[in-house]
Protein backbone atom coordinates (compact mmCIF):
# COMPACT_ATOMS: atom_id res chain seq x y z
CA UNK A 1 0.00 0.00 0.00
CA UNK A 2 2.83 2.39 0.88
CA UNK A 3 4.41 1.87 -2.55
CA UNK A 4 1.10 2.59 -4.30
CA UNK A 5 0.74 5.85 -2.37
CA UNK A 6 4.34 6.75 -3.23
CA UNK A 7 3.70 6.15 -6.94
CA UNK A 8 0.55 8.25 -6.77
CA UNK A 9 2.33 11.13 -5.02
CA UNK A 10 5.69 11.06 -6.82
CA UNK A 11 4.57 10.21 -10.37
CA UNK A 12 0.86 10.88 -10.92
CA UNK A 13 0.37 13.93 -8.69
CA UNK A 14 3.09 16.06 -10.39
CA UNK A 15 1.37 15.45 -13.72
CA UNK A 16 -2.02 16.52 -12.40
CA UNK A 17 -0.45 19.56 -10.71
CA UNK A 18 0.70 20.97 -14.06
CA UNK A 19 -2.62 19.97 -15.62
CA UNK A 20 -4.39 21.88 -12.83
CA UNK A 21 -2.41 25.00 -13.71
CA UNK A 22 -3.52 24.67 -17.33
CA UNK A 23 -7.09 24.07 -16.15
CA UNK A 24 -7.12 27.23 -13.99
CA UNK A 25 -5.43 29.36 -16.64
CA UNK A 26 -8.00 28.28 -19.19
CA UNK A 27 -10.86 29.15 -16.84
CA UNK A 28 -9.37 32.58 -16.09
CA UNK A 29 -7.88 33.63 -19.42
CA UNK A 30 -9.88 31.56 -21.94
CA UNK A 31 -6.78 30.66 -23.93
CA UNK A 32 -6.99 29.76 -27.60
CA UNK A 33 -6.97 25.95 -27.60
CA UNK A 34 -6.37 25.72 -31.34
CA UNK A 35 -3.18 27.73 -30.92
CA UNK A 36 -2.07 25.54 -28.03
CA UNK A 37 -2.80 22.41 -30.07
CA UNK A 38 -0.81 23.73 -33.03
CA UNK A 39 2.03 24.66 -30.68
CA UNK A 40 2.17 21.03 -29.56
CA UNK A 41 1.65 19.33 -32.92
CA UNK A 42 3.88 21.54 -35.06
CA UNK A 43 6.52 22.73 -32.59
CA UNK A 44 7.28 20.98 -29.30
CA UNK A 45 6.28 17.38 -30.10
CA UNK A 46 8.31 17.15 -33.36
CA UNK A 47 11.27 18.79 -31.60
CA UNK A 48 11.01 16.41 -28.68
CA UNK A 49 10.75 13.34 -30.92
CA UNK A 50 13.69 14.44 -33.06
CA UNK A 51 16.00 15.09 -30.10
CA UNK A 52 14.99 11.94 -28.21
CA UNK A 53 15.40 9.60 -31.18
CA UNK A 54 18.71 11.22 -32.15
CA UNK A 55 20.11 10.82 -28.64
CA UNK A 56 18.71 7.34 -27.96
CA UNK A 57 20.69 4.14 -28.32
CA UNK A 58 18.34 1.63 -29.89
CA UNK A 59 18.45 -0.81 -32.76
CA UNK A 60 16.34 -1.03 -35.85
CA UNK A 61 15.14 -4.36 -34.51
CA UNK A 62 13.69 -2.60 -31.45
CA UNK A 63 11.69 -0.26 -33.70
CA UNK A 64 10.37 -3.19 -35.74
CA UNK A 65 9.46 -5.10 -32.57
CA UNK A 66 7.56 -2.14 -31.11
CA UNK A 67 5.81 -1.55 -34.43
CA UNK A 68 4.72 -5.21 -34.49
CA UNK A 69 3.56 -5.01 -30.87
CA UNK A 70 1.69 -1.75 -31.52
CA UNK A 71 -0.16 -3.09 -34.58
CA UNK A 72 -1.29 -6.26 -32.80
CA UNK A 73 -2.32 -4.29 -29.71
CA UNK A 74 -4.41 -1.81 -31.71
CA UNK A 75 -6.04 -4.57 -33.77
CA UNK A 76 -7.01 -6.42 -30.59
CA UNK A 77 -8.51 -3.25 -29.10
CA UNK A 78 -10.35 -2.50 -32.34
CA UNK A 79 -11.94 -5.97 -32.50
CA UNK A 80 -12.94 -5.84 -28.84
CA UNK A 81 -14.34 -2.28 -28.95
CA UNK A 82 -16.26 -3.06 -32.15
CA UNK A 83 -17.84 -6.06 -30.43
CA UNK A 84 -18.83 -3.92 -27.44
CA UNK A 85 -20.24 -1.24 -29.76
CA UNK A 86 -22.48 -3.83 -31.41
CA UNK A 87 -23.51 -5.13 -27.99
CA UNK A 88 -24.48 -1.60 -26.97
CA UNK A 89 -26.31 -1.14 -30.32
CA UNK A 90 -24.56 2.15 -31.07
CA UNK A 91 -25.26 4.01 -34.30
CA UNK A 92 -22.58 3.98 -37.02
CA UNK A 93 -21.20 7.41 -36.12
CA UNK A 94 -21.21 6.79 -32.39
CA UNK A 95 -19.67 3.36 -32.92
CA UNK A 96 -16.72 4.99 -34.70
CA UNK A 97 -16.16 7.48 -31.89
CA UNK A 98 -16.46 4.68 -29.31
CA UNK A 99 -13.90 2.53 -31.13
CA UNK A 100 -11.50 5.47 -31.56
CA UNK A 101 -11.65 6.13 -27.82
CA UNK A 102 -10.23 2.66 -27.19
CA UNK A 103 -7.49 2.53 -29.83
CA UNK A 104 -6.20 6.11 -29.49
CA UNK A 105 -4.49 6.69 -26.15
CA UNK A 106 -2.64 9.70 -24.77
CA UNK A 107 0.98 8.76 -25.47
CA UNK A 108 2.15 12.37 -25.69
CA UNK A 109 1.09 14.92 -23.12
CA UNK A 110 0.35 12.20 -20.55
CA UNK A 111 2.44 9.17 -21.51
CA UNK A 112 5.72 11.04 -21.95
CA UNK A 113 5.66 12.71 -18.50
CA UNK A 114 4.72 9.40 -16.85
CA UNK A 115 7.59 7.63 -18.61
CA UNK A 116 9.99 10.43 -17.66
CA UNK A 117 9.06 10.18 -13.98
CA UNK A 118 8.85 6.38 -13.76
CA UNK A 119 12.19 5.73 -15.45
CA UNK A 120 13.91 8.89 -14.19
CA UNK A 121 14.66 10.26 -17.68
CA UNK A 122 16.23 7.01 -18.89
CA UNK A 123 16.87 7.58 -22.64
CA UNK A 124 16.19 3.95 -23.61
CA UNK A 125 12.81 3.86 -21.86
CA UNK A 126 11.91 7.25 -23.34
CA UNK A 127 12.85 6.08 -26.85
CA UNK A 128 10.24 3.31 -26.51
CA UNK A 129 7.60 5.83 -25.43
CA UNK A 130 8.55 8.17 -28.28
CA UNK A 131 8.19 5.38 -30.85
CA UNK A 132 4.73 4.56 -29.45
CA UNK A 133 3.87 8.28 -29.48
CA UNK A 134 4.96 8.64 -33.10
CA UNK A 135 3.00 5.59 -34.23
CA UNK A 136 -0.07 6.85 -32.35
CA UNK A 137 0.14 10.26 -34.05
CA UNK A 138 0.55 8.76 -37.51
CA UNK A 139 -2.33 6.36 -36.86
CA UNK A 140 -4.60 9.02 -35.33
CA UNK A 141 -4.21 11.54 -38.15
CA UNK A 142 -4.55 8.92 -40.88
CA UNK A 143 -7.03 6.19 -39.90
CA UNK A 144 -8.61 8.33 -37.16
CA UNK A 145 -9.53 11.13 -39.55
CA UNK A 146 -10.43 8.68 -42.30
CA UNK A 147 -12.79 6.70 -40.05
CA UNK A 148 -14.73 9.81 -39.06
CA UNK A 149 -14.92 11.30 -42.55
CA UNK A 150 -15.95 7.98 -44.05
CA UNK A 151 -19.05 7.94 -41.83
CA UNK A 152 -20.69 10.54 -44.06
CA UNK A 153 -18.28 11.25 -46.91
CA UNK A 154 -16.40 8.02 -47.61
CA UNK A 155 -13.32 9.93 -48.77
CA UNK A 156 -10.28 7.71 -48.88
CA UNK A 157 -8.12 10.77 -49.49
CA UNK A 158 -8.45 11.59 -45.79
CA UNK A 159 -5.97 8.78 -45.11
CA UNK A 160 -3.25 10.88 -46.74
CA UNK A 161 -3.54 13.55 -44.04
CA UNK A 162 -0.69 12.16 -41.96
CA UNK A 163 1.84 13.19 -44.65
CA UNK A 164 1.21 16.76 -43.52
CA UNK A 165 2.22 15.97 -39.95
CA UNK A 166 5.76 17.11 -38.98
CA UNK A 167 5.95 14.31 -36.40
CA UNK A 168 6.53 11.78 -39.19
CA UNK A 169 9.47 13.72 -40.63
CA UNK A 170 10.93 14.48 -37.20
CA UNK A 171 10.94 10.74 -36.47
CA UNK A 172 12.53 9.83 -39.80
CA UNK A 173 15.20 12.51 -39.52
CA UNK A 174 16.08 11.64 -35.93
CA UNK A 175 16.39 7.93 -36.70
CA UNK A 176 18.43 8.42 -39.89
CA UNK A 177 20.90 10.83 -38.29
CA UNK A 178 21.21 8.50 -35.30
CA UNK A 179 21.80 5.35 -37.35
CA UNK A 180 24.45 6.94 -39.56
CA UNK A 181 26.09 8.86 -36.72
CA UNK A 182 25.75 12.22 -38.45
CA UNK A 183 26.68 15.14 -36.20
CA UNK A 184 24.36 18.12 -35.91
CA UNK A 185 25.78 21.67 -35.90
CA UNK A 186 25.50 23.51 -32.58
CA UNK A 187 23.35 26.29 -34.04
CA UNK A 188 20.72 23.66 -34.89
CA UNK A 189 21.16 21.32 -31.93
CA UNK A 190 20.92 23.95 -29.19
CA UNK A 191 17.54 25.39 -30.23
CA UNK A 192 16.29 21.83 -30.84
CA UNK A 193 17.10 20.88 -27.23
CA UNK A 194 15.40 24.05 -25.97
CA UNK A 195 12.24 23.02 -27.82
CA UNK A 196 12.46 19.43 -26.55
CA UNK A 197 12.89 20.59 -22.94
CA UNK A 198 9.67 22.61 -23.19
CA UNK A 199 7.59 19.67 -24.37
CA UNK A 200 6.40 18.13 -21.10
CA UNK A 201 5.36 21.39 -19.44
CA UNK A 202 3.53 22.73 -22.52
CA UNK A 203 1.88 19.37 -23.22
CA UNK A 204 0.48 19.06 -19.69
CA UNK A 205 -0.59 22.70 -19.66
CA UNK A 206 -2.45 22.09 -22.92
CA UNK A 207 -4.08 18.93 -21.58
CA UNK A 208 -5.34 20.80 -18.51
CA UNK A 209 -6.72 23.59 -20.70
CA UNK A 210 -8.47 21.08 -22.95
CA UNK A 211 -10.04 19.29 -19.98
CA UNK A 212 -11.30 22.66 -18.69
CA UNK A 213 -13.48 22.98 -21.79
CA UNK A 214 -15.28 19.68 -21.21
CA UNK A 215 -18.50 19.61 -19.18
CA UNK A 216 -19.53 16.82 -16.81
CA UNK A 217 -22.57 14.80 -17.88
CA UNK A 218 -23.81 11.88 -15.80
CA UNK A 219 -25.54 8.67 -16.78
CA UNK A 220 -23.62 7.91 -19.97
CA UNK A 221 -23.51 4.12 -19.86
CA UNK A 222 -21.46 3.67 -23.04
CA UNK A 223 -18.77 6.01 -21.64
CA UNK A 224 -18.16 3.59 -18.79
CA UNK A 225 -17.69 0.72 -21.22
CA UNK A 226 -15.12 2.81 -23.06
CA UNK A 227 -13.22 3.45 -19.82
CA UNK A 228 -13.29 -0.25 -19.03
CA UNK A 229 -11.74 -1.16 -22.39
CA UNK A 230 -9.15 1.62 -22.44
CA UNK A 231 -7.96 1.63 -18.82
CA UNK A 232 -8.44 -1.98 -17.71
CA UNK A 233 -8.74 -4.33 -20.68
CA UNK A 234 -6.04 -2.50 -22.65
CA UNK A 235 -3.27 -3.13 -20.10
CA UNK A 236 -4.46 -6.74 -19.66
CA UNK A 237 -4.14 -7.33 -23.42
CA UNK A 238 -0.70 -5.69 -23.41
CA UNK A 239 0.40 -7.82 -20.47
CA UNK A 240 -0.70 -10.99 -22.25
CA UNK A 241 1.24 -9.99 -25.37
CA UNK A 242 4.36 -9.10 -23.37
CA UNK A 243 4.35 -12.46 -21.59
CA UNK A 244 3.58 -14.35 -24.83
CA UNK A 245 6.43 -12.69 -26.71
CA UNK A 246 8.88 -13.10 -23.84
CA UNK A 247 9.57 -9.38 -23.51
CA UNK A 248 11.46 -8.50 -20.34
CA UNK A 249 13.04 -5.68 -18.32
CA UNK A 250 12.64 -2.00 -19.13
CA UNK A 251 11.11 -2.76 -22.53
CA UNK A 252 8.31 -4.78 -20.93
CA UNK A 253 7.71 -2.15 -18.24
CA UNK A 254 7.63 0.75 -20.72
CA UNK A 255 5.23 -1.02 -23.09
CA UNK A 256 2.87 -2.07 -20.31
CA UNK A 257 2.76 1.43 -18.81
CA UNK A 258 2.31 2.99 -22.27
CA UNK A 259 -0.71 0.74 -22.87
CA UNK A 260 -2.46 2.08 -19.75
CA UNK A 261 -2.74 5.73 -20.81
CA UNK A 262 -6.19 7.38 -20.94
CA UNK A 263 -8.01 8.21 -24.16
CA UNK A 264 -6.20 10.69 -26.38
CA UNK A 265 -7.51 14.26 -26.27
CA UNK A 266 -6.99 14.41 -30.03
CA UNK A 267 -9.68 11.75 -30.48
CA UNK A 268 -12.15 14.31 -29.13
CA UNK A 269 -10.55 17.06 -31.22
CA UNK A 270 -11.10 15.22 -34.50
CA UNK A 271 -14.59 14.20 -33.39
CA UNK A 272 -15.32 17.91 -32.89
CA UNK A 273 -13.72 18.80 -36.23
CA UNK A 274 -15.91 16.34 -38.15
CA UNK A 275 -18.98 16.78 -35.92
CA UNK A 276 -19.23 13.10 -35.00
CA UNK A 277 -20.70 12.93 -31.48
CA UNK A 278 -18.19 15.43 -30.07
CA UNK A 279 -19.78 15.58 -26.59
CA UNK A 280 -19.63 11.80 -26.31
CA UNK A 281 -15.94 11.83 -27.27
CA UNK A 282 -15.21 14.67 -24.85
CA UNK A 283 -16.86 12.86 -21.95
CA UNK A 284 -14.71 9.78 -22.55
CA UNK A 285 -11.55 11.89 -22.54
CA UNK A 286 -12.59 13.69 -19.36
CA UNK A 287 -13.51 10.63 -17.32
CA UNK A 288 -10.65 8.47 -18.56
CA UNK A 289 -8.13 11.19 -17.69
CA UNK A 290 -9.33 11.43 -14.08
CA UNK A 291 -9.87 7.70 -13.53
CA UNK A 292 -6.41 7.00 -14.94
CA UNK A 293 -4.87 8.51 -11.80
CA UNK A 294 -5.87 5.26 -10.09
CA UNK A 295 -5.47 2.75 -12.92
CA UNK A 296 -2.09 4.04 -14.13
CA UNK A 297 -0.80 3.96 -10.55
CA UNK A 298 -1.78 0.28 -10.34
CA UNK A 299 -0.20 -0.54 -13.71
CA UNK A 300 3.08 1.15 -12.73
CA UNK A 301 3.10 -0.91 -9.53
CA UNK A 302 2.48 -4.14 -11.48
CA UNK A 303 5.13 -3.28 -14.08
CA UNK A 304 7.75 -2.78 -11.38
CA UNK A 305 6.96 -6.09 -9.68
CA UNK A 306 6.36 -8.30 -12.72
CA UNK A 307 9.39 -7.36 -14.83
SVG drawing of the C-alpha trace seen along z (x, -y; Angstrom):
<svg xmlns="http://www.w3.org/2000/svg" viewBox="-29 -36 58 53">
<polyline fill="none" stroke="black" stroke-width="0.4" points="0.0,0.0 2.8,-2.4 4.4,-1.9 1.1,-2.6 0.7,-5.8 4.3,-6.7 3.7,-6.2 0.5,-8.3 2.3,-11.1 5.7,-11.1 4.6,-10.2 0.9,-10.9 0.4,-13.9 3.1,-16.1 1.4,-15.4 -2.0,-16.5 -0.4,-19.6 0.7,-21.0 -2.6,-20.0 -4.4,-21.9 -2.4,-25.0 -3.5,-24.7 -7.1,-24.1 -7.1,-27.2 -5.4,-29.4 -8.0,-28.3 -10.9,-29.2 -9.4,-32.6 -7.9,-33.6 -9.9,-31.6 -6.8,-30.7 -7.0,-29.8 -7.0,-25.9 -6.4,-25.7 -3.2,-27.7 -2.1,-25.5 -2.8,-22.4 -0.8,-23.7 2.0,-24.7 2.2,-21.0 1.7,-19.3 3.9,-21.5 6.5,-22.7 7.3,-21.0 6.3,-17.4 8.3,-17.2 11.3,-18.8 11.0,-16.4 10.7,-13.3 13.7,-14.4 16.0,-15.1 15.0,-11.9 15.4,-9.6 18.7,-11.2 20.1,-10.8 18.7,-7.3 20.7,-4.1 18.3,-1.6 18.4,0.8 16.3,1.0 15.1,4.4 13.7,2.6 11.7,0.3 10.4,3.2 9.5,5.1 7.6,2.1 5.8,1.6 4.7,5.2 3.6,5.0 1.7,1.7 -0.2,3.1 -1.3,6.3 -2.3,4.3 -4.4,1.8 -6.0,4.6 -7.0,6.4 -8.5,3.3 -10.4,2.5 -11.9,6.0 -12.9,5.8 -14.3,2.3 -16.3,3.1 -17.8,6.1 -18.8,3.9 -20.2,1.2 -22.5,3.8 -23.5,5.1 -24.5,1.6 -26.3,1.1 -24.6,-2.2 -25.3,-4.0 -22.6,-4.0 -21.2,-7.4 -21.2,-6.8 -19.7,-3.4 -16.7,-5.0 -16.2,-7.5 -16.5,-4.7 -13.9,-2.5 -11.5,-5.5 -11.6,-6.1 -10.2,-2.7 -7.5,-2.5 -6.2,-6.1 -4.5,-6.7 -2.6,-9.7 1.0,-8.8 2.1,-12.4 1.1,-14.9 0.3,-12.2 2.4,-9.2 5.7,-11.0 5.7,-12.7 4.7,-9.4 7.6,-7.6 10.0,-10.4 9.1,-10.2 8.9,-6.4 12.2,-5.7 13.9,-8.9 14.7,-10.3 16.2,-7.0 16.9,-7.6 16.2,-3.9 12.8,-3.9 11.9,-7.2 12.8,-6.1 10.2,-3.3 7.6,-5.8 8.5,-8.2 8.2,-5.4 4.7,-4.6 3.9,-8.3 5.0,-8.6 3.0,-5.6 -0.1,-6.9 0.1,-10.3 0.5,-8.8 -2.3,-6.4 -4.6,-9.0 -4.2,-11.5 -4.5,-8.9 -7.0,-6.2 -8.6,-8.3 -9.5,-11.1 -10.4,-8.7 -12.8,-6.7 -14.7,-9.8 -14.9,-11.3 -15.9,-8.0 -19.1,-7.9 -20.7,-10.5 -18.3,-11.3 -16.4,-8.0 -13.3,-9.9 -10.3,-7.7 -8.1,-10.8 -8.4,-11.6 -6.0,-8.8 -3.2,-10.9 -3.5,-13.5 -0.7,-12.2 1.8,-13.2 1.2,-16.8 2.2,-16.0 5.8,-17.1 5.9,-14.3 6.5,-11.8 9.5,-13.7 10.9,-14.5 10.9,-10.7 12.5,-9.8 15.2,-12.5 16.1,-11.6 16.4,-7.9 18.4,-8.4 20.9,-10.8 21.2,-8.5 21.8,-5.3 24.4,-6.9 26.1,-8.9 25.7,-12.2 26.7,-15.1 24.4,-18.1 25.8,-21.7 25.5,-23.5 23.4,-26.3 20.7,-23.7 21.2,-21.3 20.9,-23.9 17.5,-25.4 16.3,-21.8 17.1,-20.9 15.4,-24.0 12.2,-23.0 12.5,-19.4 12.9,-20.6 9.7,-22.6 7.6,-19.7 6.4,-18.1 5.4,-21.4 3.5,-22.7 1.9,-19.4 0.5,-19.1 -0.6,-22.7 -2.5,-22.1 -4.1,-18.9 -5.3,-20.8 -6.7,-23.6 -8.5,-21.1 -10.0,-19.3 -11.3,-22.7 -13.5,-23.0 -15.3,-19.7 -18.5,-19.6 -19.5,-16.8 -22.6,-14.8 -23.8,-11.9 -25.5,-8.7 -23.6,-7.9 -23.5,-4.1 -21.5,-3.7 -18.8,-6.0 -18.2,-3.6 -17.7,-0.7 -15.1,-2.8 -13.2,-3.5 -13.3,0.3 -11.7,1.2 -9.1,-1.6 -8.0,-1.6 -8.4,2.0 -8.7,4.3 -6.0,2.5 -3.3,3.1 -4.5,6.7 -4.1,7.3 -0.7,5.7 0.4,7.8 -0.7,11.0 1.2,10.0 4.4,9.1 4.4,12.5 3.6,14.4 6.4,12.7 8.9,13.1 9.6,9.4 11.5,8.5 13.0,5.7 12.6,2.0 11.1,2.8 8.3,4.8 7.7,2.1 7.6,-0.7 5.2,1.0 2.9,2.1 2.8,-1.4 2.3,-3.0 -0.7,-0.7 -2.5,-2.1 -2.7,-5.7 -6.2,-7.4 -8.0,-8.2 -6.2,-10.7 -7.5,-14.3 -7.0,-14.4 -9.7,-11.8 -12.1,-14.3 -10.5,-17.1 -11.1,-15.2 -14.6,-14.2 -15.3,-17.9 -13.7,-18.8 -15.9,-16.3 -19.0,-16.8 -19.2,-13.1 -20.7,-12.9 -18.2,-15.4 -19.8,-15.6 -19.6,-11.8 -15.9,-11.8 -15.2,-14.7 -16.9,-12.9 -14.7,-9.8 -11.5,-11.9 -12.6,-13.7 -13.5,-10.6 -10.6,-8.5 -8.1,-11.2 -9.3,-11.4 -9.9,-7.7 -6.4,-7.0 -4.9,-8.5 -5.9,-5.3 -5.5,-2.8 -2.1,-4.0 -0.8,-4.0 -1.8,-0.3 -0.2,0.5 3.1,-1.2 3.1,0.9 2.5,4.1 5.1,3.3 7.7,2.8 7.0,6.1 6.4,8.3 9.4,7.4"/>
</svg>
